[in-house]
Amino acid sequence: MKLRSSAGTLYKLGLRKGPVEQLKTAYLMLDGVCQFNCGYCTHASTVRKFSSLSRVLWPEVEDVSTFLEKLSRSDFERICVQVVSYRGFEEDLLELVERLNVVKRAISVSVRTTNLEFVEQLFALGVDRIGTAIDVVDEELFRKYRGGNLNQLKSFIEEIAALHPKKVTTHLIVGLGESDRELFETMVWLRNIGVETALFAFTPLRGTPLEKHPRPPLERYRKIQLARFLIYEGLEELVEFENDSIKNFKSLPKEFQRAFLTSGCPSCTRPYYNENPSGPLYNVHSEKALNSLEVIG
């Protein structure tokens, strides 16, 4: 088992020196040689850049017992385990979840699986939320960039959501060639079946097949964030389309700027996952950052 932790988590725990962010979630990663070849991922089988995932550095946890002891005394509210799909990850993940239970924090697991029995094992061990990513909402682009069958994955997500209401999260990436309407309709469907949506802006990463693919404009990403916020507030009728693009909003709630905060599981505060610390921030990870005009302007 190769266990890594995000650098920000290690900084907050005092296990490395660096800037301490207002993190509510501790981020871990089970690492290995991925069996898949997603065109946007640093862990794709043809890339094998193991020390990072998206833009985040993940140093290896040198002493797991000390790490868990520090974690148990921290003010983190949640632990998020991101899992690379290497051969044998299932056994390692089950073992890790058992060890994490001593920390007595809510546990989220982000894992690529369509194995219902395995998911049930995770919930039985005390996992609070399961995340399985859709990433690409367009069926043709899903096959091209992620691989597999989008409709089969959606059916699996619907199945586990029915068995475990309000316990499932998925990830959607904005900027891979999909339309606003496809994202909107997917988020409405996810809301209707009780699945939380975590939004990411596509980030071109060196060494990946899509390293030259452009990022989505910040203005477009803000509109998708607002659409997500309105959908989960039951106000999707406020979104106005022009053809398949979001044109405007009929009105916005008083606290609409909260739409720009990092979305996903409760207490998720991923910092700088798809942006540089210098900005602009696509996903805003703290209330303090949200108050910055540069972030939301």
Legacy VTK file of the C-alpha trace (Angstrom):
# vtk DataFile Version 3.0
C-alpha trace
ASCII
DATASET POLYDATA
POINTS 297 float
0.000 0.000 0.000
1.358 3.380 -1.017
-0.433 6.095 0.958
-0.024 9.742 0.079
-1.432 12.933 1.594
-2.015 16.300 -0.023
0.711 18.766 0.859
-1.869 21.101 2.407
-3.039 18.365 4.761
0.540 17.681 5.887
1.128 21.402 6.448
-1.917 21.682 8.679
-0.917 18.588 10.657
2.560 20.017 11.202
4.242 17.138 9.390
5.717 19.441 6.744
6.491 23.131 6.642
4.295 25.210 4.375
1.334 27.602 4.236
-1.606 26.481 6.367
-4.997 26.841 4.681
-8.454 26.763 6.281
-9.004 23.105 5.417
-11.960 21.234 6.877
-11.167 18.000 5.033
-7.948 15.963 5.118
-7.064 14.541 1.703
-5.384 11.147 1.255
-4.558 9.131 -1.860
-3.961 5.429 -2.393
-1.427 5.357 -5.199
-0.201 2.911 -7.821
-0.112 2.267 -11.557
-3.568 3.110 -12.880
-5.249 0.627 -15.209
-7.094 3.384 -17.066
-5.978 6.095 -19.461
-8.153 9.179 -18.955
-6.968 11.902 -21.312
-6.986 14.635 -18.640
-5.283 12.796 -15.756
-1.676 12.783 -14.550
-2.204 9.206 -13.395
-3.246 7.920 -16.825
-1.520 4.663 -17.735
0.482 6.380 -20.477
1.591 9.249 -18.214
2.513 7.754 -14.813
3.366 10.998 -13.080
2.707 9.610 -9.626
3.607 12.526 -7.359
0.620 14.657 -8.361
-3.075 14.441 -9.076
-4.420 17.392 -11.011
-2.277 20.286 -9.738
-1.923 18.963 -6.176
1.325 17.493 -4.832
0.887 14.309 -2.805
3.965 13.417 -0.728
4.073 9.848 0.541
3.040 9.356 4.183
6.234 8.115 5.803
4.798 7.050 9.162
1.122 6.100 8.937
0.704 5.630 12.708
2.031 9.122 13.466
-0.093 10.570 10.661
-3.266 8.989 12.079
-2.416 10.101 15.604
-1.958 13.710 14.447
-5.163 13.461 12.417
-7.150 12.242 15.424
-6.067 15.342 17.398
-6.742 17.803 14.585
-9.836 19.889 13.868
-10.430 18.255 10.482
-14.105 17.391 10.086
-13.771 14.835 7.296
-11.242 12.544 5.618
-11.358 12.133 1.843
-9.568 9.143 0.316
-8.918 9.384 -3.419
-8.084 6.055 -4.996
-5.981 5.356 -8.079
-7.338 2.305 -9.914
-4.266 0.101 -9.630
-4.479 -3.679 -9.434
-5.445 -4.740 -5.931
-6.616 -1.323 -4.738
-9.800 -2.840 -3.297
-8.007 -4.771 -0.553
-5.792 -1.793 0.293
-8.769 0.538 0.512
-10.730 -1.751 2.819
-7.674 -2.043 5.072
-7.131 1.721 5.086
-10.765 2.474 5.954
-10.541 0.119 8.920
-7.447 1.967 10.147
-9.078 5.364 9.586
-12.028 4.449 11.791
-9.864 5.049 14.884
-9.630 8.719 13.892
-13.413 9.050 14.354
-14.084 11.418 11.469
-16.537 11.211 8.594
-14.900 9.352 5.708
-15.455 10.008 2.006
-14.046 7.669 -0.623
-13.582 8.691 -4.259
-13.157 5.523 -6.288
-13.736 4.274 -9.838
-15.869 1.163 -9.480
-19.064 -0.462 -10.712
-18.850 -3.279 -8.168
-21.913 -3.031 -5.937
-20.617 -5.638 -3.478
-17.429 -3.630 -2.977
-19.414 -0.435 -2.407
-21.544 -2.224 0.188
-18.374 -3.374 1.957
-17.177 0.215 2.182
-20.455 1.444 3.634
-20.485 -1.476 6.074
-17.030 -0.437 7.326
-18.356 3.022 8.158
-17.652 5.095 5.049
-19.956 8.124 5.129
-20.005 8.962 1.409
-18.968 7.236 -1.806
-17.854 9.302 -4.790
-17.634 7.782 -8.248
-16.832 10.281 -10.965
-18.712 10.828 -14.187
-16.263 13.579 -15.216
-17.398 13.798 -18.859
-21.136 14.382 -19.410
-21.205 14.009 -23.208
-21.536 10.343 -24.218
-19.166 10.486 -27.196
-16.565 12.546 -25.328
-16.880 10.166 -22.359
-15.808 7.257 -24.560
-13.023 9.340 -26.097
-11.483 10.884 -22.989
-12.451 8.580 -20.121
-13.346 5.263 -21.714
-16.307 3.015 -21.061
-20.061 3.432 -21.293
-21.585 6.577 -19.777
-25.107 5.176 -19.552
-23.934 2.082 -17.699
-22.060 4.241 -15.194
-25.096 6.468 -14.675
-27.260 3.393 -14.063
-24.791 2.190 -11.423
-24.745 5.587 -9.709
-28.545 5.599 -9.689
-28.553 2.113 -8.148
-26.228 2.949 -5.248
-28.007 6.289 -4.714
-31.305 4.429 -4.279
-29.730 2.043 -1.760
-27.876 4.810 0.125
-29.839 8.072 -0.168
-27.810 11.283 0.214
-24.588 9.249 0.530
-23.294 9.489 -3.042
-21.216 12.178 -4.765
-19.987 12.473 -8.342
-17.557 14.771 -10.157
-18.229 16.708 -13.358
-15.522 18.452 -15.373
-16.405 21.665 -17.212
-14.545 22.427 -20.423
-14.018 19.161 -22.295
-16.266 20.077 -25.226
-19.655 19.445 -23.634
-22.509 21.975 -23.810
-23.942 23.955 -20.923
-27.242 22.187 -21.474
-25.637 18.766 -21.096
-24.112 19.832 -17.786
-27.388 21.410 -16.660
-29.499 18.353 -17.503
-26.992 16.016 -15.867
-27.003 18.068 -12.658
-30.818 18.154 -12.575
-30.859 14.363 -12.928
-28.249 13.973 -10.181
-30.208 16.275 -7.867
-33.379 14.300 -8.552
-31.783 10.989 -7.548
-30.150 12.498 -4.460
-26.544 12.622 -5.680
-24.285 15.575 -4.833
-22.338 17.221 -7.667
-18.730 18.347 -7.311
-17.660 20.674 -10.125
-14.165 20.952 -11.555
-12.803 23.212 -14.263
-10.734 21.341 -16.823
-7.052 22.000 -16.173
-4.469 21.204 -18.882
-1.626 19.258 -17.262
1.800 18.737 -18.765
2.394 15.243 -20.074
-1.267 14.337 -20.484
-2.927 13.833 -23.894
-4.998 16.978 -23.293
-2.136 19.206 -22.158
-2.864 21.672 -25.002
-6.636 21.679 -24.584
-7.807 25.135 -23.386
-9.268 25.825 -19.964
-12.901 26.910 -19.843
-13.346 30.682 -19.594
-13.900 31.744 -15.986
-17.153 33.496 -16.986
-18.562 30.238 -18.348
-17.478 28.297 -15.251
-19.148 30.856 -12.987
-22.417 30.374 -14.913
-22.197 26.598 -14.468
-21.486 27.063 -10.750
-24.526 29.324 -10.443
-26.655 26.819 -12.344
-25.544 24.050 -9.984
-26.342 26.231 -6.967
-29.817 27.049 -8.275
-30.554 23.418 -9.200
-29.803 22.190 -5.696
-31.918 25.024 -4.278
-34.804 23.892 -6.487
-34.609 27.084 -8.543
-33.429 25.754 -11.903
-36.210 27.646 -13.686
-34.161 30.820 -13.106
-31.534 29.653 -15.623
-31.979 31.143 -19.102
-30.578 29.423 -22.197
-29.746 30.599 -25.671
-29.634 27.433 -27.734
-27.435 25.113 -25.603
-25.548 27.817 -23.712
-26.501 29.534 -20.472
-27.234 33.126 -21.388
-28.352 34.673 -18.126
-30.402 34.230 -14.938
-33.862 35.624 -14.307
-32.811 36.455 -10.767
-30.349 35.253 -8.136
-30.776 34.541 -4.416
-29.197 36.914 -1.914
-26.258 34.606 -1.146
-25.612 33.561 -4.747
-21.847 34.048 -4.360
-21.761 30.866 -2.272
-22.164 29.073 -5.590
-18.464 29.725 -6.187
-17.311 27.775 -3.124
-15.820 24.317 -3.637
-18.644 21.844 -4.162
-18.889 18.165 -3.265
-19.147 16.301 0.032
-19.908 18.245 3.232
-16.860 20.187 4.486
-15.004 19.828 1.178
-12.386 22.577 0.917
-10.013 21.377 -1.835
-7.603 24.300 -2.431
-5.919 25.039 -5.756
-7.024 21.820 -7.439
-7.707 23.501 -10.761
-6.001 26.871 -10.404
-2.826 28.609 -9.262
-2.770 30.168 -5.763
-2.245 33.535 -7.493
-5.687 33.152 -9.081
-8.134 33.420 -10.511
-9.798 30.829 -8.297
-12.246 28.643 -10.164
-13.289 26.807 -6.977
-13.119 29.069 -3.932
-12.008 27.053 -0.911
-12.762 29.390 1.997
-15.129 32.112 3.170
-12.146 34.450 3.428
-11.251 33.921 -0.214
-14.890 34.323 -1.215
-14.847 37.874 0.120
-12.091 38.827 -2.336
-13.385 40.900 -5.247
-10.648 39.449 -7.448
-12.042 35.960 -6.900
-15.658 36.691 -7.673
-15.290 39.574 -10.066
LINES 1 298
297 0 1 2 3 4 5 6 7 8 9 10 11 12 13 14 15 16 17 18 19 20 21 22 23 24 25 26 27 28 29 30 31 32 33 34 35 36 37 38 39 40 41 42 43 44 45 46 47 48 49 50 51 52 53 54 55 56 57 58 59 60 61 62 63 64 65 66 67 68 69 70 71 72 73 74 75 76 77 78 79 80 81 82 83 84 85 86 87 88 89 90 91 92 93 94 95 96 97 98 99 100 101 102 103 104 105 106 107 108 109 110 111 112 113 114 115 116 117 118 119 120 121 122 123 124 125 126 127 128 129 130 131 132 133 134 135 136 137 138 139 140 141 142 143 144 145 146 147 148 149 150 151 152 153 154 155 156 157 158 159 160 161 162 163 164 165 166 167 168 169 170 171 172 173 174 175 176 177 178 179 180 181 182 183 184 185 186 187 188 189 190 191 192 193 194 195 196 197 198 199 200 201 202 203 204 205 206 207 208 209 210 211 212 213 214 215 216 217 218 219 220 221 222 223 224 225 226 227 228 229 230 231 232 233 234 235 236 237 238 239 240 241 242 243 244 245 246 247 248 249 250 251 252 253 254 255 256 257 258 259 260 261 262 263 264 265 266 267 268 269 270 271 272 273 274 275 276 277 278 279 280 281 282 283 284 285 286 287 288 289 290 291 292 293 294 295 296
